[in-house]
């Protein structure tokens, strides 16, 4: 009995339709197109979700703070507000600058000199965020008459973190110095923070 393969003349391809229907280049193109379409769809969905996390206009308006330093006498400090956090602005006396410079930087937990924490030519102006780096408490010492701790700078009574006159951690559980935000002197009497 003759089969279907016996009826095909010799030298001819028995299934020419099979090669055209399953072209590997066509299959790769369909896979790449499907993955690309899914990727574009994912970006279209995720982009608005990420964009909503950007700060709103009212927050951006508060992103900088101007501080008038004309009335801060040497040895005094004020507390301002920067991005809803306390900002300590302190006019260091020559004695406080000398005490900060006398500390061996290698002995500090977070080694920084006073020069690294202040602007060139304005070494007497120390500007730091008033947030303890241990648990986020507000240290004492920025206002007249407050406990400045054993090193004359700032003192966090919650857990005993003591900072020196340069805002550097000297004792207690805080791991880092008080943070110094970006700031610029826009004039001799005004500092713009942020």
PyMOL CGO cylinders between C-alpha atoms (Angstrom):
from pymol import cmd
from pymol.cgo import CYLINDER

trace = [
    CYLINDER, 0.00, 0.00, 0.00, 1.40, 3.45, -0.95, 0.3, 1, 1, 1, 1, 1, 1,
    CYLINDER, 1.40, 3.45, -0.95, 1.76, 6.20, 1.66, 0.3, 1, 1, 1, 1, 1, 1,
    CYLINDER, 1.76, 6.20, 1.66, 1.61, 9.98, 1.23, 0.3, 1, 1, 1, 1, 1, 1,
    CYLINDER, 1.61, 9.98, 1.23, 5.41, 10.19, 1.34, 0.3, 1, 1, 1, 1, 1, 1,
    CYLINDER, 5.41, 10.19, 1.34, 5.69, 7.75, -1.55, 0.3, 1, 1, 1, 1, 1, 1,
    CYLINDER, 5.69, 7.75, -1.55, 3.61, 10.05, -3.81, 0.3, 1, 1, 1, 1, 1, 1,
    CYLINDER, 3.61, 10.05, -3.81, 6.03, 13.03, -3.50, 0.3, 1, 1, 1, 1, 1, 1,
    CYLINDER, 6.03, 13.03, -3.50, 8.40, 13.13, -6.43, 0.3, 1, 1, 1, 1, 1, 1,
    CYLINDER, 8.40, 13.13, -6.43, 12.08, 12.71, -5.49, 0.3, 1, 1, 1, 1, 1, 1,
    CYLINDER, 12.08, 12.71, -5.49, 13.99, 16.01, -4.80, 0.3, 1, 1, 1, 1, 1, 1,
    CYLINDER, 13.99, 16.01, -4.80, 10.98, 18.01, -3.62, 0.3, 1, 1, 1, 1, 1, 1,
    CYLINDER, 10.98, 18.01, -3.62, 10.50, 19.21, -0.05, 0.3, 1, 1, 1, 1, 1, 1,
    CYLINDER, 10.50, 19.21, -0.05, 7.71, 17.17, 1.53, 0.3, 1, 1, 1, 1, 1, 1,
    CYLINDER, 7.71, 17.17, 1.53, 6.41, 20.08, 3.71, 0.3, 1, 1, 1, 1, 1, 1,
    CYLINDER, 6.41, 20.08, 3.71, 7.22, 23.50, 2.26, 0.3, 1, 1, 1, 1, 1, 1,
    CYLINDER, 7.22, 23.50, 2.26, 4.48, 25.18, 4.31, 0.3, 1, 1, 1, 1, 1, 1,
    CYLINDER, 4.48, 25.18, 4.31, 6.15, 24.01, 7.53, 0.3, 1, 1, 1, 1, 1, 1,
    CYLINDER, 6.15, 24.01, 7.53, 9.28, 26.18, 6.99, 0.3, 1, 1, 1, 1, 1, 1,
    CYLINDER, 9.28, 26.18, 6.99, 7.33, 29.37, 6.22, 0.3, 1, 1, 1, 1, 1, 1,
    CYLINDER, 7.33, 29.37, 6.22, 4.90, 28.96, 9.11, 0.3, 1, 1, 1, 1, 1, 1,
    CYLINDER, 4.90, 28.96, 9.11, 7.64, 28.52, 11.71, 0.3, 1, 1, 1, 1, 1, 1,
    CYLINDER, 7.64, 28.52, 11.71, 10.27, 31.02, 10.61, 0.3, 1, 1, 1, 1, 1, 1,
    CYLINDER, 10.27, 31.02, 10.61, 12.53, 31.59, 13.67, 0.3, 1, 1, 1, 1, 1, 1,
    CYLINDER, 12.53, 31.59, 13.67, 13.13, 35.24, 12.72, 0.3, 1, 1, 1, 1, 1, 1,
    CYLINDER, 13.13, 35.24, 12.72, 9.42, 35.92, 12.81, 0.3, 1, 1, 1, 1, 1, 1,
    CYLINDER, 9.42, 35.92, 12.81, 9.06, 34.24, 16.22, 0.3, 1, 1, 1, 1, 1, 1,
    CYLINDER, 9.06, 34.24, 16.22, 11.95, 36.30, 17.66, 0.3, 1, 1, 1, 1, 1, 1,
    CYLINDER, 11.95, 36.30, 17.66, 10.39, 39.50, 16.33, 0.3, 1, 1, 1, 1, 1, 1,
    CYLINDER, 10.39, 39.50, 16.33, 7.04, 38.68, 17.95, 0.3, 1, 1, 1, 1, 1, 1,
    CYLINDER, 7.04, 38.68, 17.95, 8.74, 37.92, 21.29, 0.3, 1, 1, 1, 1, 1, 1,
    CYLINDER, 8.74, 37.92, 21.29, 10.77, 41.15, 21.20, 0.3, 1, 1, 1, 1, 1, 1,
    CYLINDER, 10.77, 41.15, 21.20, 7.71, 43.19, 20.23, 0.3, 1, 1, 1, 1, 1, 1,
    CYLINDER, 7.71, 43.19, 20.23, 5.64, 41.67, 23.06, 0.3, 1, 1, 1, 1, 1, 1,
    CYLINDER, 5.64, 41.67, 23.06, 8.33, 42.28, 25.68, 0.3, 1, 1, 1, 1, 1, 1,
    CYLINDER, 8.33, 42.28, 25.68, 8.86, 45.84, 24.43, 0.3, 1, 1, 1, 1, 1, 1,
    CYLINDER, 8.86, 45.84, 24.43, 5.14, 46.56, 24.55, 0.3, 1, 1, 1, 1, 1, 1,
    CYLINDER, 5.14, 46.56, 24.55, 4.97, 45.20, 28.12, 0.3, 1, 1, 1, 1, 1, 1,
    CYLINDER, 4.97, 45.20, 28.12, 7.99, 47.33, 29.11, 0.3, 1, 1, 1, 1, 1, 1,
    CYLINDER, 7.99, 47.33, 29.11, 6.45, 50.51, 27.71, 0.3, 1, 1, 1, 1, 1, 1,
    CYLINDER, 6.45, 50.51, 27.71, 3.20, 49.69, 29.53, 0.3, 1, 1, 1, 1, 1, 1,
    CYLINDER, 3.20, 49.69, 29.53, 5.03, 49.15, 32.81, 0.3, 1, 1, 1, 1, 1, 1,
    CYLINDER, 5.03, 49.15, 32.81, 6.84, 52.50, 32.47, 0.3, 1, 1, 1, 1, 1, 1,
    CYLINDER, 6.84, 52.50, 32.47, 3.54, 54.23, 31.66, 0.3, 1, 1, 1, 1, 1, 1,
    CYLINDER, 3.54, 54.23, 31.66, 2.06, 52.84, 34.87, 0.3, 1, 1, 1, 1, 1, 1,
    CYLINDER, 2.06, 52.84, 34.87, 5.06, 53.30, 37.19, 0.3, 1, 1, 1, 1, 1, 1,
    CYLINDER, 5.06, 53.30, 37.19, 6.11, 56.81, 36.09, 0.3, 1, 1, 1, 1, 1, 1,
    CYLINDER, 6.11, 56.81, 36.09, 3.05, 58.61, 37.52, 0.3, 1, 1, 1, 1, 1, 1,
    CYLINDER, 3.05, 58.61, 37.52, 3.41, 56.66, 40.77, 0.3, 1, 1, 1, 1, 1, 1,
    CYLINDER, 3.41, 56.66, 40.77, 7.02, 57.75, 41.16, 0.3, 1, 1, 1, 1, 1, 1,
    CYLINDER, 7.02, 57.75, 41.16, 6.24, 61.31, 40.07, 0.3, 1, 1, 1, 1, 1, 1,
    CYLINDER, 6.24, 61.31, 40.07, 3.70, 61.72, 42.85, 0.3, 1, 1, 1, 1, 1, 1,
    CYLINDER, 3.70, 61.72, 42.85, 6.51, 61.24, 45.37, 0.3, 1, 1, 1, 1, 1, 1,
    CYLINDER, 6.51, 61.24, 45.37, 8.19, 64.49, 44.28, 0.3, 1, 1, 1, 1, 1, 1,
    CYLINDER, 8.19, 64.49, 44.28, 7.85, 67.33, 46.76, 0.3, 1, 1, 1, 1, 1, 1,
    CYLINDER, 7.85, 67.33, 46.76, 4.86, 69.59, 46.29, 0.3, 1, 1, 1, 1, 1, 1,
    CYLINDER, 4.86, 69.59, 46.29, 5.14, 73.28, 45.48, 0.3, 1, 1, 1, 1, 1, 1,
    CYLINDER, 5.14, 73.28, 45.48, 4.58, 74.36, 49.09, 0.3, 1, 1, 1, 1, 1, 1,
    CYLINDER, 4.58, 74.36, 49.09, 7.41, 72.11, 50.26, 0.3, 1, 1, 1, 1, 1, 1,
    CYLINDER, 7.41, 72.11, 50.26, 9.74, 73.44, 47.57, 0.3, 1, 1, 1, 1, 1, 1,
    CYLINDER, 9.74, 73.44, 47.57, 8.94, 76.97, 48.70, 0.3, 1, 1, 1, 1, 1, 1,
    CYLINDER, 8.94, 76.97, 48.70, 10.22, 76.04, 52.16, 0.3, 1, 1, 1, 1, 1, 1,
    CYLINDER, 10.22, 76.04, 52.16, 13.37, 74.43, 50.77, 0.3, 1, 1, 1, 1, 1, 1,
    CYLINDER, 13.37, 74.43, 50.77, 15.45, 77.51, 51.56, 0.3, 1, 1, 1, 1, 1, 1,
    CYLINDER, 15.45, 77.51, 51.56, 15.57, 79.70, 54.64, 0.3, 1, 1, 1, 1, 1, 1,
    CYLINDER, 15.57, 79.70, 54.64, 17.12, 83.14, 55.04, 0.3, 1, 1, 1, 1, 1, 1,
    CYLINDER, 17.12, 83.14, 55.04, 18.52, 83.98, 58.45, 0.3, 1, 1, 1, 1, 1, 1,
    CYLINDER, 18.52, 83.98, 58.45, 19.45, 87.50, 59.58, 0.3, 1, 1, 1, 1, 1, 1,
    CYLINDER, 19.45, 87.50, 59.58, 22.64, 87.15, 61.62, 0.3, 1, 1, 1, 1, 1, 1,
    CYLINDER, 22.64, 87.15, 61.62, 23.24, 90.85, 62.26, 0.3, 1, 1, 1, 1, 1, 1,
    CYLINDER, 23.24, 90.85, 62.26, 21.96, 90.76, 65.86, 0.3, 1, 1, 1, 1, 1, 1,
    CYLINDER, 21.96, 90.76, 65.86, 23.77, 87.59, 66.99, 0.3, 1, 1, 1, 1, 1, 1,
    CYLINDER, 23.77, 87.59, 66.99, 26.64, 88.66, 69.23, 0.3, 1, 1, 1, 1, 1, 1,
    CYLINDER, 26.64, 88.66, 69.23, 29.78, 86.50, 69.72, 0.3, 1, 1, 1, 1, 1, 1,
    CYLINDER, 29.78, 86.50, 69.72, 28.93, 83.66, 72.10, 0.3, 1, 1, 1, 1, 1, 1,
    CYLINDER, 28.93, 83.66, 72.10, 25.23, 83.80, 71.26, 0.3, 1, 1, 1, 1, 1, 1,
    CYLINDER, 25.23, 83.80, 71.26, 23.10, 81.48, 69.19, 0.3, 1, 1, 1, 1, 1, 1,
    CYLINDER, 23.10, 81.48, 69.19, 19.60, 81.47, 67.74, 0.3, 1, 1, 1, 1, 1, 1,
    CYLINDER, 19.60, 81.47, 67.74, 17.24, 78.72, 66.71, 0.3, 1, 1, 1, 1, 1, 1,
    CYLINDER, 17.24, 78.72, 66.71, 15.64, 79.13, 63.29, 0.3, 1, 1, 1, 1, 1, 1,
    CYLINDER, 15.64, 79.13, 63.29, 13.59, 76.66, 61.28, 0.3, 1, 1, 1, 1, 1, 1,
    CYLINDER, 13.59, 76.66, 61.28, 14.73, 74.88, 58.13, 0.3, 1, 1, 1, 1, 1, 1,
    CYLINDER, 14.73, 74.88, 58.13, 12.45, 72.32, 56.43, 0.3, 1, 1, 1, 1, 1, 1,
    CYLINDER, 12.45, 72.32, 56.43, 10.46, 71.99, 59.65, 0.3, 1, 1, 1, 1, 1, 1,
    CYLINDER, 10.46, 71.99, 59.65, 13.58, 71.16, 61.66, 0.3, 1, 1, 1, 1, 1, 1,
    CYLINDER, 13.58, 71.16, 61.66, 15.42, 73.34, 64.17, 0.3, 1, 1, 1, 1, 1, 1,
    CYLINDER, 15.42, 73.34, 64.17, 18.46, 75.15, 62.77, 0.3, 1, 1, 1, 1, 1, 1,
    CYLINDER, 18.46, 75.15, 62.77, 21.18, 76.28, 65.18, 0.3, 1, 1, 1, 1, 1, 1,
    CYLINDER, 21.18, 76.28, 65.18, 23.07, 79.42, 64.13, 0.3, 1, 1, 1, 1, 1, 1,
    CYLINDER, 23.07, 79.42, 64.13, 25.92, 80.22, 66.49, 0.3, 1, 1, 1, 1, 1, 1,
    CYLINDER, 25.92, 80.22, 66.49, 28.47, 83.05, 66.53, 0.3, 1, 1, 1, 1, 1, 1,
    CYLINDER, 28.47, 83.05, 66.53, 31.54, 81.46, 68.11, 0.3, 1, 1, 1, 1, 1, 1,
    CYLINDER, 31.54, 81.46, 68.11, 33.86, 83.46, 70.34, 0.3, 1, 1, 1, 1, 1, 1,
    CYLINDER, 33.86, 83.46, 70.34, 37.64, 83.33, 69.82, 0.3, 1, 1, 1, 1, 1, 1,
    CYLINDER, 37.64, 83.33, 69.82, 37.82, 81.17, 72.98, 0.3, 1, 1, 1, 1, 1, 1,
    CYLINDER, 37.82, 81.17, 72.98, 35.28, 78.67, 71.54, 0.3, 1, 1, 1, 1, 1, 1,
    CYLINDER, 35.28, 78.67, 71.54, 37.17, 78.57, 68.25, 0.3, 1, 1, 1, 1, 1, 1,
    CYLINDER, 37.17, 78.57, 68.25, 40.41, 77.92, 70.15, 0.3, 1, 1, 1, 1, 1, 1,
    CYLINDER, 40.41, 77.92, 70.15, 38.78, 75.11, 72.14, 0.3, 1, 1, 1, 1, 1, 1,
    CYLINDER, 38.78, 75.11, 72.14, 37.50, 73.48, 68.95, 0.3, 1, 1, 1, 1, 1, 1,
    CYLINDER, 37.50, 73.48, 68.95, 40.89, 73.79, 67.23, 0.3, 1, 1, 1, 1, 1, 1,
    CYLINDER, 40.89, 73.79, 67.23, 42.71, 72.34, 70.25, 0.3, 1, 1, 1, 1, 1, 1,
    CYLINDER, 42.71, 72.34, 70.25, 40.90, 69.00, 69.96, 0.3, 1, 1, 1, 1, 1, 1,
    CYLINDER, 40.90, 69.00, 69.96, 42.91, 66.24, 68.25, 0.3, 1, 1, 1, 1, 1, 1,
    CYLINDER, 42.91, 66.24, 68.25, 40.78, 65.35, 65.23, 0.3, 1, 1, 1, 1, 1, 1,
    CYLINDER, 40.78, 65.35, 65.23, 41.94, 61.73, 65.35, 0.3, 1, 1, 1, 1, 1, 1,
    CYLINDER, 41.94, 61.73, 65.35, 40.36, 61.32, 68.79, 0.3, 1, 1, 1, 1, 1, 1,
    CYLINDER, 40.36, 61.32, 68.79, 36.87, 62.19, 67.47, 0.3, 1, 1, 1, 1, 1, 1,
    CYLINDER, 36.87, 62.19, 67.47, 34.23, 59.59, 66.63, 0.3, 1, 1, 1, 1, 1, 1,
    CYLINDER, 34.23, 59.59, 66.63, 33.26, 61.55, 63.49, 0.3, 1, 1, 1, 1, 1, 1,
    CYLINDER, 33.26, 61.55, 63.49, 36.55, 63.35, 62.67, 0.3, 1, 1, 1, 1, 1, 1,
    CYLINDER, 36.55, 63.35, 62.67, 36.05, 66.85, 61.26, 0.3, 1, 1, 1, 1, 1, 1,
    CYLINDER, 36.05, 66.85, 61.26, 37.85, 70.10, 61.89, 0.3, 1, 1, 1, 1, 1, 1,
    CYLINDER, 37.85, 70.10, 61.89, 36.04, 73.36, 62.58, 0.3, 1, 1, 1, 1, 1, 1,
    CYLINDER, 36.04, 73.36, 62.58, 37.25, 74.57, 59.16, 0.3, 1, 1, 1, 1, 1, 1,
    CYLINDER, 37.25, 74.57, 59.16, 35.46, 71.66, 57.49, 0.3, 1, 1, 1, 1, 1, 1,
    CYLINDER, 35.46, 71.66, 57.49, 32.23, 72.57, 59.28, 0.3, 1, 1, 1, 1, 1, 1,
    CYLINDER, 32.23, 72.57, 59.28, 32.28, 76.31, 58.50, 0.3, 1, 1, 1, 1, 1, 1,
    CYLINDER, 32.28, 76.31, 58.50, 32.82, 78.52, 55.45, 0.3, 1, 1, 1, 1, 1, 1,
    CYLINDER, 32.82, 78.52, 55.45, 36.23, 79.98, 54.63, 0.3, 1, 1, 1, 1, 1, 1,
    CYLINDER, 36.23, 79.98, 54.63, 36.65, 83.41, 56.21, 0.3, 1, 1, 1, 1, 1, 1,
    CYLINDER, 36.65, 83.41, 56.21, 33.55, 82.87, 58.39, 0.3, 1, 1, 1, 1, 1, 1,
    CYLINDER, 33.55, 82.87, 58.39, 34.99, 80.40, 60.90, 0.3, 1, 1, 1, 1, 1, 1,
    CYLINDER, 34.99, 80.40, 60.90, 33.05, 82.03, 63.73, 0.3, 1, 1, 1, 1, 1, 1,
    CYLINDER, 33.05, 82.03, 63.73, 29.65, 81.13, 62.20, 0.3, 1, 1, 1, 1, 1, 1,
    CYLINDER, 29.65, 81.13, 62.20, 28.60, 77.57, 62.98, 0.3, 1, 1, 1, 1, 1, 1,
    CYLINDER, 28.60, 77.57, 62.98, 25.34, 76.55, 61.30, 0.3, 1, 1, 1, 1, 1, 1,
    CYLINDER, 25.34, 76.55, 61.30, 23.98, 73.07, 62.06, 0.3, 1, 1, 1, 1, 1, 1,
    CYLINDER, 23.98, 73.07, 62.06, 20.69, 71.23, 62.11, 0.3, 1, 1, 1, 1, 1, 1,
    CYLINDER, 20.69, 71.23, 62.11, 19.43, 71.04, 65.68, 0.3, 1, 1, 1, 1, 1, 1,
    CYLINDER, 19.43, 71.04, 65.68, 18.73, 67.31, 65.54, 0.3, 1, 1, 1, 1, 1, 1,
    CYLINDER, 18.73, 67.31, 65.54, 20.67, 64.80, 67.61, 0.3, 1, 1, 1, 1, 1, 1,
    CYLINDER, 20.67, 64.80, 67.61, 22.10, 62.11, 65.36, 0.3, 1, 1, 1, 1, 1, 1,
    CYLINDER, 22.10, 62.11, 65.36, 21.18, 59.37, 67.84, 0.3, 1, 1, 1, 1, 1, 1,
    CYLINDER, 21.18, 59.37, 67.84, 17.37, 59.36, 67.87, 0.3, 1, 1, 1, 1, 1, 1,
    CYLINDER, 17.37, 59.36, 67.87, 16.42, 62.78, 66.47, 0.3, 1, 1, 1, 1, 1, 1,
    CYLINDER, 16.42, 62.78, 66.47, 15.92, 64.71, 69.72, 0.3, 1, 1, 1, 1, 1, 1,
    CYLINDER, 15.92, 64.71, 69.72, 16.61, 68.45, 69.87, 0.3, 1, 1, 1, 1, 1, 1,
    CYLINDER, 16.61, 68.45, 69.87, 19.77, 69.11, 71.92, 0.3, 1, 1, 1, 1, 1, 1,
    CYLINDER, 19.77, 69.11, 71.92, 20.01, 71.92, 74.45, 0.3, 1, 1, 1, 1, 1, 1,
    CYLINDER, 20.01, 71.92, 74.45, 22.54, 74.73, 74.24, 0.3, 1, 1, 1, 1, 1, 1,
    CYLINDER, 22.54, 74.73, 74.24, 21.27, 76.92, 71.45, 0.3, 1, 1, 1, 1, 1, 1,
    CYLINDER, 21.27, 76.92, 71.45, 19.51, 79.35, 73.78, 0.3, 1, 1, 1, 1, 1, 1,
    CYLINDER, 19.51, 79.35, 73.78, 21.01, 81.45, 76.55, 0.3, 1, 1, 1, 1, 1, 1,
    CYLINDER, 21.01, 81.45, 76.55, 21.10, 79.67, 79.89, 0.3, 1, 1, 1, 1, 1, 1,
    CYLINDER, 21.10, 79.67, 79.89, 20.56, 76.14, 78.55, 0.3, 1, 1, 1, 1, 1, 1,
    CYLINDER, 20.56, 76.14, 78.55, 22.79, 73.27, 79.59, 0.3, 1, 1, 1, 1, 1, 1,
    CYLINDER, 22.79, 73.27, 79.59, 25.58, 73.11, 77.02, 0.3, 1, 1, 1, 1, 1, 1,
    CYLINDER, 25.58, 73.11, 77.02, 27.06, 69.92, 78.43, 0.3, 1, 1, 1, 1, 1, 1,
    CYLINDER, 27.06, 69.92, 78.43, 30.63, 69.12, 79.46, 0.3, 1, 1, 1, 1, 1, 1,
    CYLINDER, 30.63, 69.12, 79.46, 32.15, 70.33, 76.17, 0.3, 1, 1, 1, 1, 1, 1,
    CYLINDER, 32.15, 70.33, 76.17, 30.40, 73.72, 75.96, 0.3, 1, 1, 1, 1, 1, 1,
    CYLINDER, 30.40, 73.72, 75.96, 28.51, 73.02, 72.75, 0.3, 1, 1, 1, 1, 1, 1,
    CYLINDER, 28.51, 73.02, 72.75, 25.19, 71.19, 72.79, 0.3, 1, 1, 1, 1, 1, 1,
    CYLINDER, 25.19, 71.19, 72.79, 23.78, 68.53, 75.08, 0.3, 1, 1, 1, 1, 1, 1,
    CYLINDER, 23.78, 68.53, 75.08, 21.00, 66.02, 74.44, 0.3, 1, 1, 1, 1, 1, 1,
    CYLINDER, 21.00, 66.02, 74.44, 19.58, 65.09, 77.87, 0.3, 1, 1, 1, 1, 1, 1,
    CYLINDER, 19.58, 65.09, 77.87, 17.51, 62.18, 76.52, 0.3, 1, 1, 1, 1, 1, 1,
    CYLINDER, 17.51, 62.18, 76.52, 20.48, 59.85, 76.17, 0.3, 1, 1, 1, 1, 1, 1,
    CYLINDER, 20.48, 59.85, 76.17, 23.47, 61.95, 77.19, 0.3, 1, 1, 1, 1, 1, 1,
    CYLINDER, 23.47, 61.95, 77.19, 25.00, 62.86, 73.82, 0.3, 1, 1, 1, 1, 1, 1,
    CYLINDER, 25.00, 62.86, 73.82, 27.37, 65.80, 74.27, 0.3, 1, 1, 1, 1, 1, 1,
    CYLINDER, 27.37, 65.80, 74.27, 28.69, 67.94, 71.41, 0.3, 1, 1, 1, 1, 1, 1,
    CYLINDER, 28.69, 67.94, 71.41, 31.56, 70.42, 71.54, 0.3, 1, 1, 1, 1, 1, 1,
    CYLINDER, 31.56, 70.42, 71.54, 31.60, 74.06, 70.40, 0.3, 1, 1, 1, 1, 1, 1,
    CYLINDER, 31.60, 74.06, 70.40, 31.97, 72.89, 66.77, 0.3, 1, 1, 1, 1, 1, 1,
    CYLINDER, 31.97, 72.89, 66.77, 28.90, 70.63, 67.00, 0.3, 1, 1, 1, 1, 1, 1,
    CYLINDER, 28.90, 70.63, 67.00, 31.04, 67.48, 66.97, 0.3, 1, 1, 1, 1, 1, 1,
    CYLINDER, 31.04, 67.48, 66.97, 30.00, 64.43, 68.99, 0.3, 1, 1, 1, 1, 1, 1,
    CYLINDER, 30.00, 64.43, 68.99, 32.29, 63.91, 71.97, 0.3, 1, 1, 1, 1, 1, 1,
    CYLINDER, 32.29, 63.91, 71.97, 30.34, 61.71, 74.39, 0.3, 1, 1, 1, 1, 1, 1,
    CYLINDER, 30.34, 61.71, 74.39, 27.22, 59.56, 74.38, 0.3, 1, 1, 1, 1, 1, 1,
    CYLINDER, 27.22, 59.56, 74.38, 25.51, 57.26, 71.88, 0.3, 1, 1, 1, 1, 1, 1,
    CYLINDER, 25.51, 57.26, 71.88, 25.17, 59.65, 68.91, 0.3, 1, 1, 1, 1, 1, 1,
    CYLINDER, 25.17, 59.65, 68.91, 27.18, 58.24, 65.97, 0.3, 1, 1, 1, 1, 1, 1,
    CYLINDER, 27.18, 58.24, 65.97, 27.79, 61.45, 64.01, 0.3, 1, 1, 1, 1, 1, 1,
    CYLINDER, 27.79, 61.45, 64.01, 28.31, 65.18, 64.42, 0.3, 1, 1, 1, 1, 1, 1,
    CYLINDER, 28.31, 65.18, 64.42, 25.37, 67.57, 64.14, 0.3, 1, 1, 1, 1, 1, 1,
    CYLINDER, 25.37, 67.57, 64.14, 24.64, 67.86, 60.41, 0.3, 1, 1, 1, 1, 1, 1,
    CYLINDER, 24.64, 67.86, 60.41, 25.78, 70.98, 58.56, 0.3, 1, 1, 1, 1, 1, 1,
    CYLINDER, 25.78, 70.98, 58.56, 23.28, 71.89, 55.82, 0.3, 1, 1, 1, 1, 1, 1,
    CYLINDER, 23.28, 71.89, 55.82, 24.24, 73.61, 52.57, 0.3, 1, 1, 1, 1, 1, 1,
    CYLINDER, 24.24, 73.61, 52.57, 24.34, 77.35, 53.14, 0.3, 1, 1, 1, 1, 1, 1,
    CYLINDER, 24.34, 77.35, 53.14, 25.80, 80.52, 51.65, 0.3, 1, 1, 1, 1, 1, 1,
    CYLINDER, 25.80, 80.52, 51.65, 26.40, 84.01, 52.94, 0.3, 1, 1, 1, 1, 1, 1,
    CYLINDER, 26.40, 84.01, 52.94, 24.37, 86.22, 50.58, 0.3, 1, 1, 1, 1, 1, 1,
    CYLINDER, 24.37, 86.22, 50.58, 25.61, 89.32, 52.42, 0.3, 1, 1, 1, 1, 1, 1,
    CYLINDER, 25.61, 89.32, 52.42, 27.49, 90.17, 55.61, 0.3, 1, 1, 1, 1, 1, 1,
    CYLINDER, 27.49, 90.17, 55.61, 24.26, 89.92, 57.57, 0.3, 1, 1, 1, 1, 1, 1,
    CYLINDER, 24.26, 89.92, 57.57, 22.17, 87.28, 55.75, 0.3, 1, 1, 1, 1, 1, 1,
    CYLINDER, 22.17, 87.28, 55.75, 22.70, 83.52, 55.39, 0.3, 1, 1, 1, 1, 1, 1,
    CYLINDER, 22.70, 83.52, 55.39, 20.64, 81.47, 52.94, 0.3, 1, 1, 1, 1, 1, 1,
    CYLINDER, 20.64, 81.47, 52.94, 20.30, 77.85, 54.01, 0.3, 1, 1, 1, 1, 1, 1,
    CYLINDER, 20.30, 77.85, 54.01, 19.31, 75.23, 51.45, 0.3, 1, 1, 1, 1, 1, 1,
]
cmd.load_cgo(trace, "trace")
